[in-house]
């Protein structure tokens, strides 16, 4: 650009030389060239400033896109599904999930041995309660299984929505928020799997404890039937008086 302006200046100087000679106008070529160079430098600086402003404007636009939030949240659906499963566990009948209550009930219904003070009627009643606990534990496990199946459809829809929004994200913030929600969905499914495993293991443990109690109750019933005295000894009986 500088070379072009210098060429233009030189051409203008030579073109104006005859007229200047006729009118007695003195032109300083050096000063004119210097002014043209100054104008060229000024124009180049202005162009550089314009490009810099354009770059800054583009950078601000990119930052705005990166800071654009995601207008979608699957949190309420995830919490609702998790809450439904928790509600089933809280409503579970039978042996309590509370540690202290469970310890008391377990020692009462699943003793290591039956004392003499426990009546036969009480043992029958306790056996019925143990059977009920096993039944309710199995019922809770199947309810949690059913709830997990119902959650599959909602999980599939949430997964589809989140993946679509992640792929169409206009900036880093939207992509990160979509990814965080995908991780939340994965965490909710992991918690649900733990809940399901917990209820299944609980049902198995209570049934095993019931079987142990059944064996111990049978042993106590047999002991009471046999008594603590001298057991019966068979004797030979002579009905006809023969020696």
C-alpha positions as CSV (number, residue, x, y, z in Angstrom):
1,X,0.0,0.0,0.0
2,X,2.8,2.4,0.8
3,X,4.4,1.7,-2.6
4,X,1.1,2.4,-4.3
5,X,0.6,5.7,-2.5
6,X,4.2,6.7,-3.3
7,X,3.6,6.0,-7.0
8,X,0.5,8.1,-6.9
9,X,2.3,10.9,-5.1
10,X,5.1,10.9,-7.7
11,X,2.7,10.9,-10.6
12,X,0.8,13.8,-9.0
13,X,4.1,15.7,-8.5
14,X,5.2,15.3,-12.1
15,X,1.8,16.2,-13.4
16,X,1.6,19.4,-11.3
17,X,5.2,20.5,-12.1
18,X,4.5,22.5,-15.3
19,X,1.5,24.2,-13.8
20,X,3.4,25.0,-10.7
21,X,6.2,26.5,-12.8
22,X,3.8,28.6,-14.7
23,X,2.1,29.9,-11.6
24,X,5.3,30.2,-9.6
25,X,4.1,27.7,-6.9
26,X,6.8,25.8,-5.1
27,X,6.1,22.2,-4.1
28,X,8.4,20.4,-1.7
29,X,8.6,16.8,-3.0
30,X,10.1,15.5,0.2
31,X,7.4,17.0,2.4
32,X,4.7,15.7,0.0
33,X,6.2,12.2,0.1
34,X,6.4,12.4,3.9
35,X,2.8,13.4,4.2
36,X,1.7,10.6,1.9
37,X,3.7,8.1,4.0
38,X,2.1,9.4,7.2
39,X,-1.4,9.1,5.6
40,X,-0.5,5.5,4.5
41,X,0.7,4.6,8.0
42,X,-2.5,6.1,9.5
43,X,-4.7,4.2,7.1
44,X,-2.9,1.0,7.9
45,X,-3.3,1.6,11.7
46,X,-7.0,2.2,11.2
47,X,-7.4,-1.0,9.2
48,X,-5.5,-2.9,12.0
49,X,-7.8,-1.4,14.6
50,X,-10.9,-2.4,12.5
51,X,-9.6,-6.0,12.2
52,X,-8.9,-6.1,16.0
53,X,-12.4,-4.9,16.8
54,X,-13.9,-7.5,14.4
55,X,-11.8,-10.2,16.2
56,X,-13.0,-9.0,19.6
57,X,-16.6,-8.9,18.4
58,X,-16.3,-12.5,17.2
59,X,-14.7,-13.6,20.4
60,X,-17.5,-12.0,22.4
61,X,-20.1,-13.8,20.2
62,X,-18.3,-17.1,20.8
63,X,-18.2,-16.4,24.6
64,X,-21.9,-15.7,24.5
65,X,-22.6,-19.0,22.8
66,X,-20.4,-20.8,25.3
67,X,-22.2,-19.2,28.2
68,X,-25.7,-20.0,26.9
69,X,-27.5,-22.3,29.4
70,X,-29.4,-25.4,28.5
71,X,-33.1,-24.8,28.5
72,X,-33.9,-28.4,29.5
73,X,-33.6,-30.3,32.8
74,X,-34.4,-33.9,33.5
75,X,-33.8,-33.5,37.2
76,X,-37.4,-33.6,38.2
77,X,-38.1,-36.8,36.3
78,X,-35.0,-38.4,37.8
79,X,-35.9,-37.4,41.4
80,X,-39.5,-38.6,40.9
81,X,-38.4,-42.0,39.8
82,X,-36.0,-42.3,42.7
83,X,-38.6,-41.0,45.1
84,X,-41.1,-43.7,44.0
85,X,-38.7,-46.5,44.7
86,X,-37.8,-45.0,48.1
87,X,-41.5,-44.7,48.9
88,X,-41.9,-48.5,48.3
89,X,-39.1,-49.2,50.7
90,X,-40.5,-46.9,53.4
91,X,-43.9,-48.5,53.1
92,X,-42.4,-52.0,53.4
93,X,-44.1,-54.2,56.0
94,X,-42.5,-56.8,58.2
95,X,-39.0,-56.4,59.7
96,X,-38.2,-52.7,60.1
97,X,-35.4,-51.0,58.1
98,X,-34.4,-48.9,61.1
99,X,-31.3,-50.5,62.7
100,X,-32.4,-50.2,66.3
101,X,-36.0,-51.5,65.7
102,X,-34.6,-54.2,63.5
103,X,-32.2,-55.4,66.2
104,X,-35.1,-55.6,68.8
105,X,-37.5,-57.4,66.4
106,X,-34.8,-59.8,65.2
107,X,-33.8,-60.9,68.7
108,X,-37.5,-61.4,69.6
109,X,-38.5,-63.4,66.5
110,X,-35.3,-65.1,65.6
111,X,-33.8,-66.2,69.0
112,X,-30.8,-68.5,69.3
113,X,-32.8,-70.7,71.6
114,X,-36.3,-70.7,73.1
115,X,-36.5,-70.3,76.8
116,X,-38.9,-72.4,79.0
117,X,-41.0,-69.3,79.6
118,X,-42.1,-69.1,76.0
119,X,-45.4,-70.9,75.7
120,X,-46.3,-73.2,72.8
121,X,-49.0,-70.7,71.7
122,X,-46.4,-67.9,71.7
123,X,-44.1,-70.0,69.6
124,X,-46.9,-70.6,67.1
125,X,-47.6,-66.9,67.0
126,X,-44.0,-66.0,66.5
127,X,-43.7,-68.5,63.7
128,X,-46.6,-66.9,61.9
129,X,-44.9,-63.5,62.3
130,X,-41.7,-64.8,60.8
131,X,-43.5,-66.2,57.9
132,X,-45.3,-62.9,57.4
133,X,-41.9,-61.1,57.5
134,X,-40.6,-63.3,54.7
135,X,-43.7,-62.8,52.6
136,X,-43.6,-59.0,53.0
137,X,-39.9,-58.9,52.2
138,X,-40.6,-60.8,48.9
139,X,-43.5,-58.5,48.2
140,X,-41.3,-55.4,48.6
141,X,-38.6,-56.9,46.3
142,X,-41.2,-57.6,43.6
143,X,-42.6,-54.1,44.0
144,X,-39.2,-52.5,43.6
145,X,-38.6,-54.7,40.5
146,X,-41.9,-53.5,39.0
147,X,-41.1,-49.9,39.7
148,X,-37.7,-50.4,38.0
149,X,-39.4,-51.7,34.9
150,X,-41.8,-48.7,34.9
151,X,-38.8,-46.4,35.1
152,X,-37.2,-47.8,32.0
153,X,-39.6,-46.0,29.7
154,X,-38.9,-42.6,31.4
155,X,-35.2,-43.3,31.4
156,X,-35.3,-44.0,27.6
157,X,-37.1,-40.7,26.9
158,X,-34.7,-38.7,29.2
159,X,-31.7,-40.3,27.6
160,X,-33.0,-39.5,24.1
161,X,-33.7,-35.9,25.0
162,X,-30.3,-35.3,26.7
163,X,-28.3,-36.9,23.9
164,X,-30.1,-34.8,21.3
165,X,-29.5,-31.6,23.3
166,X,-25.9,-32.5,23.8
167,X,-25.3,-33.1,20.1
168,X,-27.1,-29.8,19.2
169,X,-25.4,-27.7,21.9
170,X,-24.3,-24.3,20.7
171,X,-21.7,-23.8,23.3
172,X,-19.5,-25.4,25.9
173,X,-21.9,-24.7,28.8
174,X,-24.9,-26.4,27.1
175,X,-22.8,-29.4,26.3
176,X,-21.4,-29.6,29.9
177,X,-24.9,-29.3,31.4
178,X,-26.3,-32.0,29.1
179,X,-23.4,-34.2,30.1
180,X,-24.0,-33.6,33.8
181,X,-27.6,-34.6,33.4
182,X,-26.6,-37.8,31.6
183,X,-24.3,-38.5,34.6
184,X,-27.2,-37.8,36.9
185,X,-29.3,-40.3,35.0
186,X,-26.6,-42.9,35.3
187,X,-26.3,-42.3,39.0
188,X,-30.0,-42.6,39.5
189,X,-30.0,-46.0,37.7
190,X,-27.1,-47.1,39.9
191,X,-29.0,-46.1,43.0
192,X,-32.1,-48.0,41.8
193,X,-30.0,-51.1,41.2
194,X,-28.7,-50.9,44.7
195,X,-32.2,-50.5,46.1
196,X,-33.3,-53.5,44.1
197,X,-30.3,-55.6,45.3
198,X,-31.0,-54.5,48.9
199,X,-34.6,-55.6,48.9
200,X,-33.8,-58.9,47.2
201,X,-30.9,-59.6,49.7
202,X,-33.3,-58.7,52.6
203,X,-35.9,-61.2,51.4
204,X,-33.2,-64.0,51.1
205,X,-31.8,-63.2,54.6
206,X,-35.2,-63.2,56.3
207,X,-36.1,-66.5,54.7
208,X,-32.9,-68.0,55.8
209,X,-33.4,-66.7,59.3
210,X,-36.9,-68.1,59.3
211,X,-35.6,-71.6,58.4
212,X,-33.1,-71.5,61.2
213,X,-35.8,-70.5,63.6
214,X,-38.0,-73.3,62.3
215,X,-35.3,-75.8,63.1
216,X,-34.7,-74.4,66.6
217,X,-38.5,-74.4,67.3
218,X,-38.7,-78.0,66.2
219,X,-35.9,-78.9,68.5
220,X,-37.6,-77.1,71.5
221,X,-40.9,-78.8,70.7
222,X,-39.2,-82.2,70.7
223,X,-37.4,-81.5,73.9
224,X,-40.7,-80.5,75.6
225,X,-42.4,-83.6,74.3
226,X,-39.7,-85.9,75.6
227,X,-39.6,-84.1,78.9
228,X,-36.7,-84.0,81.4
229,X,-37.5,-87.1,83.5
230,X,-36.5,-90.8,82.9
231,X,-37.4,-91.8,79.4
232,X,-39.7,-94.7,78.9
233,X,-38.0,-98.2,78.9
234,X,-39.9,-101.0,77.2
235,X,-40.7,-104.2,79.4
236,X,-41.6,-107.7,78.4
237,X,-45.3,-108.4,79.2
238,X,-46.6,-112.0,79.9
239,X,-50.3,-112.2,79.2
240,X,-50.8,-115.9,79.9
241,X,-48.8,-116.4,83.0
242,X,-46.1,-118.4,81.4
243,X,-42.7,-118.1,82.9
